[in-house]
Amino acid sequence: MDILFEYIFTTQFALLVFVIVTLKSSIKFVPQNRAWIVERFGKYQSTKEAGINFIIPFVDKISADRSLKEQAYDVPSQAAITKDNISLTVDGVLYFRVLDPYKATYGVEDYVFAVTQLAQTTMRSEIGKIDLDKTFEERDMLNAKIVQSINEASESWGVAVLRYEIKDITPPATIMDAMESQMKAERERRAKILESEGEKQAAINIAEGEKQARVLAAEAEKQEQVLKAEGEAKAIIAVADAQADALEVVGKAAATAEGQKAVQLDLATKAIEAKQAIAKESSVVLLPDNSTEAASIVAQATTIINSLNQGQKA
């Protein structure tokens, strides 16, 4: 009886252990951003995604565990020849992710190795299409072309290349020296251009300053001449007004009897002074026909004045 009881207990315990092991083997928890490929009797059965999943123990088997995260792989440095036959050493970084775990498992043996090798060959091919100078100037365009070419070839692998970045492009030492000399010459050329532009601008500024100075001087001289002319005109007008006033006063005085006598006396005095001046300046002396020439001159002047006065009265 004890043996039978012990046998039943052992059998139940073994059955319980079997059930626990079976349940544990059938329940699978797939982590986030991962996918498990399940095979049944060696044939693809399903793809288990993140969360709780169930499989048949001893029948189903997890053949592959694929990460769905974005992955970065360093592409080893390699030699490439440009269009102008310059050898370069290029390395880069490849960023990709698995979109289809089934294709990544059964479409290619090792998708990481395959994508890395494809990136290297595509990079060599694209660099061979451009010249050395453009490999530095058009690096972004080169990266985009490499990504496009890789995606076209890796579509059947269930892998999508997100981007490719060239880390370093190293030309030969002789090319580096030549490029350095070229850059130095270019910097010197730009410096000379900037210096000449500065000298040109300075000369223009000086010329503009001299021009403005001459214009201002001419304007000042013109203004001075205008003011001088206006002053002279005002002076002439003032003199003429004064002479007119004087003549008016003289004329009014000459219209009287006393004025007539004064005019006769002034004319006689001026006639005598004129005779004396001629006698001093000339070696020839003209003697008058009669001694009463001065008196006759005065009489003639008096007659002219009387005629003028009579004309005014008429």
RAWO-V139985 format. One line per field, one symbol per residue. ss: DSSP state (2 for helix, 1 for strand, 0 for the rest). phi: phi as a letter, one per 20 degrees, with the letter a starting at -180 (. if undefined). A space follows every 10 residues. Layout:
# RAWO-V139985
ss = ???
phi = ???
This chain:
# RAWO-V139985
ss = 0222222222 2222222222 2222221111 0001111111 0011111100 1111000001 1111111000 1111111111 1000001111 1111111100 2222220000 2222222222 2222222000 0222222022 2222222222 2222222011 1111111111 1022222222 2222222222 2222222222 2222222222 2222222222 2222222222 2222222222 2222222222 2222002222 2222222222 2222222222 2000000000 0022222222 2222222222 2220
phi = .fffffffff ffffffffff fffffeecde ffmccdeddc lndgdadedf pecccefmde ceebcdeeff ddcfegfbeb dffemdecdc cbcddbbeec gfffedebfc ffffffffff ffffffffec effffefdff ffffffffff ffeeffemcd eeaccfebcd efffffffff ffffffffff ffffffffff ffffffffff ffffffffff ffffffffff ffffffffff ffffffffff fffffeffff ffffffffff ffffffffff ededdeeffb fdffffffff ffffffffff ffff
